[in-house]
Amino acid sequence: AVSAARRGARTVLEGQGIALGGLQTLGCVFPCMPTFADGSDTPYITDLNERMAGQGAPLDLGFETDTYYGGGRGQYSPEYLSLVYDEMCEEAGVEILYGASLVGAITEGGKIAACVVQTVEGLAKIRAKVFIDATGDALLSRFAGVPAEKGSEKNGRNQPMSLRFEMGGIDVGKVYRFFTKELKDDWTKGKFAQIVEEALKQKKPPFLEFAKWKKNEQFFLDGVARGELTEDDILYIQAFTIRSKPGVISMNCPEMPPLTFSSTDAVSKSKSVSFGRKMAQRLAAFFVRNLPGFEKAYISREASLVGVRESWRIRGKYYMDAEDYLKARHFPDAVCRTAYPIDIHDVKLDLFEKLKKGQYYEIPYRALVTNGISNLLVAGRCASGSFAAQASFRIQPTCMSMGEAAGIAAAWGLKHGVEANALRWENIPKAERSYASEGA
């Protein structure tokens, strides 16, 4: 929206909640996962990072990383991020329509004429010349009749959902020492020992991550044996400190079991919320009882949006698949690059090799447009691709760069009289593109 408005397009941004950013803000999804590809930060991401730093929110994790971990690394604290997004939209002239739910689309002659939204006043139409579907669920695309897929091609299952939460009142130093000294967790110790120790010595909030893995698994299994946790509760456990919130840890869990719940079934998704809330309460109680440093901890925030990793994906003019990742393919119409691994949260599915250091693949513009609707672009995790491909391109920086490109293309197409699905990204002057493939 910001990219389109900055280029002169009158822009309306519709959102269900009262904060922009989706899972970044409402779903407590931070830190921002890295692309593992140098040179992947597009201008929008660079601008966003500078604005966040200006708000006093530390983006870095408190230590220097190898450049292999490139692309959007850091944390986006939601309380700062929602304000920055409002400011960016206001400066660019984007009109935000908060509290509006998309409920339909009106199509005419292979185009979307209007989308239908439910507002506090009732039903309303938003008419536009170009539409960008960034719903995550390809909702506008499906309303317009665009073919879409969902779940794994092998078993039909969606990736599992999460209901993230935060806990405050934590002594991070005690947590760190318990994992490194009591549980002999050399993964944590080897990665962060000097950094954490130095931060604690200077009484600065350190970055700390802990997760369930083979070296500490017994600690969590004992909780199951005592009846404090269930096997579902410990299926996936991961947590990060938040540097802008001393004494607070963000839980990248619980993860609701994919065999029980589906992100593409309305009733099932609804039931997953209550199930996940109970899981979060059990995990919090377990940490308070058993994890040194959590003695005075409490749940300080619960996500107001279910963490959906994958639901529907459109069938666009180009269909990304695992081979695009594995062969590190580049495209003349590429809108961004990434090397983030194919990250499928299901141990029963195939595992894919990671790209070598320095390798990356690109997302082609054709994966953002479809043959059936000429004035529609799609950005984010519902872009055109297979279940495995989506498991790589679904991360925040890649989704943001897709959205940036979609806004640029929308405005450029309007200015030059070219339909979105006929536009060739590589024909836009390089200086006006957010990303250009090497040699293109």
C-alpha positions in Angstrom: 0.0 0.0 0.0 2.8 2.4 0.9 4.8 1.6 -2.2 1.7 2.2 -4.5 0.8 5.5 -2.7 4.3 6.8 -2.8 4.1 6.5 -6.6 0.9 8.5 -6.9 -1.8 5.8 -6.7 -4.8 6.6 -4.6 -4.7 3.7 -2.2 -7.1 2.2 0.4 -5.8 -0.4 2.8 -8.4 -2.6 4.4 -7.7 -4.5 7.6 -9.8 -6.6 10.0 -8.2 -5.5 13.3 -6.9 -2.1 14.6 -3.2 -2.7 13.8 -1.5 -3.2 10.5 1.1 -6.0 10.1 -1.1 -9.0 10.7 0.9 -11.7 12.4 3.8 -9.3 13.0 1.7 -7.2 15.4 -1.5 -9.1 16.2 0.1 -12.6 16.2 3.2 -11.8 18.3 5.4 -13.3 15.5 8.9 -12.0 16.2 11.9 -12.0 15.8 11.8 -11.7 12.0 13.3 -14.8 10.5 16.4 -14.1 8.2 16.4 -14.9 4.5 19.9 -16.3 4.7 20.7 -14.3 1.6 22.9 -11.2 1.4 21.4 -8.4 -0.6 17.8 -9.4 0.1 16.7 -6.3 2.0 14.6 -4.3 -0.4 14.2 -0.5 0.0 11.0 -0.9 2.0 12.6 -3.1 4.6 15.6 -0.8 4.9 13.3 2.2 5.4 11.2 0.2 8.0 14.3 -0.8 9.9 15.6 2.8 10.1 12.2 4.0 11.3 12.0 1.2 14.0 15.5 2.1 15.2 14.4 5.8 15.4 11.6 4.8 17.7 14.1 3.4 20.1 13.3 -0.2 19.4 16.5 -2.2 19.1 16.3 -4.3 15.9 19.5 -6.2 16.3 19.7 -9.2 18.5 22.6 -7.8 20.5 25.4 -9.4 18.7 27.1 -9.5 15.3 26.2 -12.4 13.1 27.8 -13.9 10.1 26.6 -12.2 6.9 25.2 -15.6 5.9 22.3 -14.6 8.2 21.2 -11.7 5.9 17.9 -10.3 5.1 15.6 -8.7 7.7 17.3 -10.2 10.7 16.2 -8.7 14.0 13.1 -8.1 16.0 10.0 -6.1 15.3 8.4 -5.2 18.6 4.7 -4.9 17.8 4.0 -1.9 20.0 6.5 0.1 18.0 5.7 -1.5 14.7 2.0 -0.7 14.7 2.8 3.0 15.2 5.5 3.0 12.5 3.1 1.4 10.0 0.4 4.1 10.8 3.0 6.8 10.3 4.3 5.3 7.0 0.7 5.1 5.6 -0.1 8.7 6.8 3.0 10.1 5.1 2.3 8.3 1.8 -1.4 9.2 1.8 -2.7 5.7 2.3 -6.3 5.6 3.6 -6.7 2.9 6.2 -10.0 1.2 6.8 -9.7 -0.5 10.1 -12.3 -3.0 11.4 -13.4 -4.1 8.0 -13.8 -7.8 7.0 -13.6 -8.9 3.4 -16.8 -10.8 2.5 -16.9 -10.9 -1.3 -15.8 -9.7 -4.7 -17.7 -8.4 -7.7 -16.1 -9.4 -11.0 -16.8 -8.0 -14.5 -15.1 -9.1 -17.7 -12.2 -10.8 -16.1 -11.6 -8.0 -13.7 -12.4 -7.3 -10.1 -14.7 -4.3 -10.1 -15.1 -4.1 -6.3 -14.5 -6.0 -3.1 -17.3 -6.2 -0.5 -16.5 -5.5 3.1 -18.4 -5.7 6.4 -18.0 -2.5 8.4 -19.5 -1.0 11.5 -22.1 0.6 9.1 -22.8 -2.6 7.4 -21.8 -3.9 4.0 -19.9 -1.6 1.7 -18.1 -1.8 -1.7 -14.5 -0.7 -2.3 -14.1 0.1 -6.0 -10.6 0.2 -7.5 -8.7 -0.2 -10.8 -6.2 -2.7 -9.2 -6.5 -5.0 -6.2 -3.7 -6.6 -4.1 -4.6 -9.7 -2.1 -2.4 -9.8 1.0 -4.9 -11.7 3.1 -2.6 -14.7 3.6 -5.6 -17.0 2.8 -6.0 -15.8 -0.8 -9.5 -14.8 0.2 -10.0 -12.0 -2.4 -8.5 -14.3 -5.1 -10.9 -17.1 -4.2 -13.9 -14.8 -4.1 -12.9 -13.7 -7.6 -12.8 -17.3 -8.8 -9.0 -17.7 -9.0 -7.9 -21.4 -8.7 -6.2 -22.1 -5.4 -4.7 -25.1 -3.5 -4.4 -25.9 0.1 -2.3 -28.2 2.3 0.2 -30.8 1.4 -0.1 -32.5 -2.0 0.8 -35.8 -0.2 -1.6 -35.9 2.7 -3.8 -32.8 2.4 -2.7 -31.5 5.8 -2.0 -27.8 6.4 1.1 -26.8 8.4 0.2 -26.6 12.1 -1.0 -23.4 13.6 0.3 -21.7 16.7 -1.1 -19.4 19.4 1.8 -17.4 20.6 2.1 -15.6 23.9 4.5 -13.6 26.0 5.6 -14.0 29.6 7.0 -11.2 31.8 8.7 -11.0 35.1 11.5 -13.3 34.1 15.1 -13.4 35.3 16.8 -14.1 32.0 20.2 -14.7 33.6 18.8 -17.6 35.7 17.1 -19.1 32.6 20.4 -19.0 30.7 22.4 -20.6 33.5 19.8 -23.3 34.0 19.9 -24.4 30.3 23.7 -24.1 30.0 24.9 -25.4 33.4 22.1 -27.7 34.7 20.8 -29.1 31.4 24.3 -28.9 29.7 22.6 -27.4 26.7 25.7 -26.7 24.6 23.7 -25.4 21.6 22.7 -22.4 23.7 26.0 -22.1 25.4 28.1 -22.4 22.2 26.1 -19.8 20.3 25.5 -17.2 22.9 27.6 -17.7 26.0 30.0 -14.7 25.7 27.3 -12.4 24.4 24.8 -13.2 27.1 27.4 -13.1 29.9 28.7 -9.7 28.7 25.2 -8.3 28.5 24.3 -9.6 32.0 27.5 -8.1 33.4 26.6 -4.8 31.9 23.0 -5.2 33.1 21.7 -4.9 29.5 18.8 -7.1 28.2 20.5 -10.0 26.4 19.2 -12.0 23.5 18.4 -15.5 24.6 16.7 -18.3 22.7 15.8 -21.7 24.1 14.0 -24.6 22.4 13.3 -28.3 23.0 15.8 -30.5 21.3 17.7 -33.7 22.0 20.1 -32.2 24.6 17.2 -31.0 26.9 14.3 -33.1 25.8 14.1 -35.0 29.1 13.3 -31.9 31.0 10.1 -31.5 29.0 9.4 -35.3 29.0 9.5 -35.3 32.8 6.8 -32.7 32.8 4.6 -35.0 30.7 5.4 -37.9 33.0 4.2 -35.8 36.0 1.0 -34.9 34.2 1.9 -31.2 34.1 2.1 -31.2 30.3 0.7 -33.3 27.4 2.7 -34.8 24.5 1.0 -32.2 22.3 2.3 -29.4 24.5 5.9 -30.4 23.9 5.6 -31.2 20.2 7.3 -27.8 19.5 8.8 -25.4 22.0 10.8 -22.3 21.1 11.2 -19.0 22.9 13.0 -15.7 22.5 13.8 -12.7 24.7 12.5 -9.3 23.4 15.3 -6.7 23.6 12.8 -3.8 23.8 11.0 -5.5 26.7 13.5 -6.5 29.5 12.4 -9.5 31.4 9.9 -10.6 28.7 10.2 -13.8 26.6 8.1 -14.5 23.5 6.9 -18.0 23.1 6.8 -19.4 19.6 4.4 -22.0 20.8 2.2 -23.8 21.5 1.7 -25.5 18.2 -1.7 -27.1 17.7 -1.4 -30.6 16.3 -2.1 -30.7 12.5 -3.7 -34.1 12.7 -6.4 -32.5 14.9 -6.8 -28.9 13.5 -6.8 -27.4 10.1 -6.3 -23.7 9.1 -8.6 -24.2 6.1 -11.6 -25.5 8.1 -13.6 -22.7 9.8 -14.9 -24.8 12.7 -11.6 -26.6 13.2 -9.6 -23.4 13.2 -12.1 -21.9 15.7 -11.7 -24.9 18.0 -7.9 -24.7 17.8 -8.0 -21.3 19.6 -9.5 -22.7 22.8 -7.2 -25.8 22.5 -4.1 -23.6 22.1 -5.1 -21.3 24.9 -5.2 -24.3 27.3 -1.8 -25.4 26.0 -0.3 -22.0 26.6 -1.6 -22.0 30.2 -0.2 -25.4 30.9 3.2 -24.4 29.4 3.2 -21.2 31.5 2.4 -23.0 34.7 5.1 -25.6 33.9 7.7 -22.9 33.4 6.8 -21.1 36.6 7.0 -24.4 38.6 10.1 -25.9 37.0 12.3 -23.3 35.2 14.6 -21.2 37.3 14.1 -17.5 36.4 10.4 -18.0 35.9 9.4 -18.0 39.6 7.6 -14.7 39.3 6.7 -14.9 35.7 3.2 -14.5 34.3 1.5 -14.4 30.9 1.7 -10.7 29.9 0.2 -11.0 26.4 -1.7 -13.5 24.3 -1.8 -13.2 20.5 -5.0 -11.9 19.1 -4.5 -13.7 15.8 -3.9 -17.4 15.3 -0.5 -18.1 13.8 -1.2 -19.7 10.4 1.8 -20.9 8.5 0.0 -22.1 5.4 -3.6 -22.3 4.1 -4.5 -21.5 0.5 -2.1 -20.7 -2.3 -3.1 -19.3 -5.7 -2.3 -20.9 -9.1 -0.6 -18.0 -10.8 1.1 -17.5 -14.1 4.2 -19.1 -12.6 4.0 -21.9 -10.1 7.0 -22.2 -7.7 8.0 -25.6 -6.5 10.8 -27.2 -4.4 13.1 -27.4 -7.4 13.2 -23.6 -7.7 14.6 -23.6 -4.2 16.9 -26.7 -4.5 18.4 -25.5 -7.8 18.6 -21.9 -6.6 16.8 -20.6 -9.7 17.0 -16.9 -10.7 14.5 -15.1 -12.9 14.6 -12.0 -15.1 11.3 -10.8 -13.5 12.4 -11.5 -10.0 11.0 -9.3 -7.2 13.1 -10.5 -4.3 15.6 -13.2 -3.2 15.7 -15.7 -0.3 17.6 -18.8 0.9 15.3 -19.5 3.8 15.0 -23.3 4.1 11.9 -25.3 3.2 10.6 -25.2 6.8 7.8 -27.8 7.2 6.6 -28.3 10.7 5.7 -31.9 10.2 8.3 -34.6 10.9 6.5 -37.2 8.7 7.1 -35.2 5.5 10.3 -35.1 3.4 13.2 -33.1 4.6 15.0 -30.9 2.1 18.7 -29.9 2.0 19.6 -26.3 2.8 21.2 -24.2 0.1 24.9 -23.6 0.4 26.3 -20.4 1.8 26.0 -17.7 -0.9 23.2 -19.4 -2.8 19.7 -18.1 -3.1 16.6 -18.4 -5.3 14.3 -15.7 -6.5 10.6 -15.1 -6.5 9.3 -14.2 -10.1 6.7 -11.5 -10.6 4.6 -14.0 -12.5 4.0 -15.9 -9.2 2.1 -12.7 -8.0 -0.4 -12.6 -10.9 -2.9 -15.0 -12.4 -4.3 -15.6 -15.9 -7.9 -15.4 -14.9 -8.1 -11.9 -13.3 -6.2 -9.2 -15.1 -6.2 -6.5 -12.3 -5.2 -8.7 -9.4 -1.9 -9.1 -7.6 -1.1 -11.4 -4.7 1.5 -10.8 -2.1 2.6 -12.9 0.9 2.2 -16.6 1.9 -0.7 -17.1 -0.5 1.5 -16.5 -3.7 1.6 -19.1 -6.4 3.6 -22.2 -5.3 3.6 -25.7 -4.0 3.3 -26.7 -0.3 7.1 -27.1 -0.1 7.9 -23.9 -1.9 5.5 -21.9 0.3 7.3 -23.4 3.4 10.3 -21.3 2.3 8.8 -18.1 0.9 6.3 -17.6 3.7 8.7 -15.7 6.1 8.2 -12.0 6.9 11.0 -10.3 4.9 10.1 -12.2 1.7 6.4 -11.4 2.1 7.2 -7.7 2.7 9.3 -7.6 -0.4 6.6 -9.2 -2.5 4.1 -6.6 -1.2 6.5 -3.8 -2.0 6.9 -5.1 -5.6 3.1 -5.5 -5.9 2.5 -1.9 -5.0 5.2 -0.7 -7.4 3.7 -2.8 -10.2 0.2 -1.6 -9.5 1.1 2.0 -9.6 3.3 1.6 -12.7 0.7 -0.3 -14.6 -2.0 2.3 -13.9 0.3 5.1 -15.0 1.3 3.3 -18.3 -2.1 1.6 -19.0 -0.8 -2.0 -18.6 -2.9 -4.6 -16.8 -1.2 -6.2 -13.8 -1.1 -9.7 -15.3 0.3 -8.4 -18.6 2.9 -6.2 -17.0 6.5 -7.4 -17.3 8.5 -6.5 -14.1 11.7 -6.4 -16.0 10.3 -3.7 -18.3 10.0 -1.3 -15.4 13.1 0.9 -15.4 15.6 -0.6 -12.9 15.7 2.6 -10.9 12.0 2.3 -10.3 12.1 -1.3 -9.2 12.6 -2.4 -5.6 14.7 -5.4 -6.8 16.4 -6.4 -10.0 17.8 -9.8 -10.7 21.5 -9.7 -11.5 21.9 -9.2 -15.2 18.2 -8.2 -15.7 
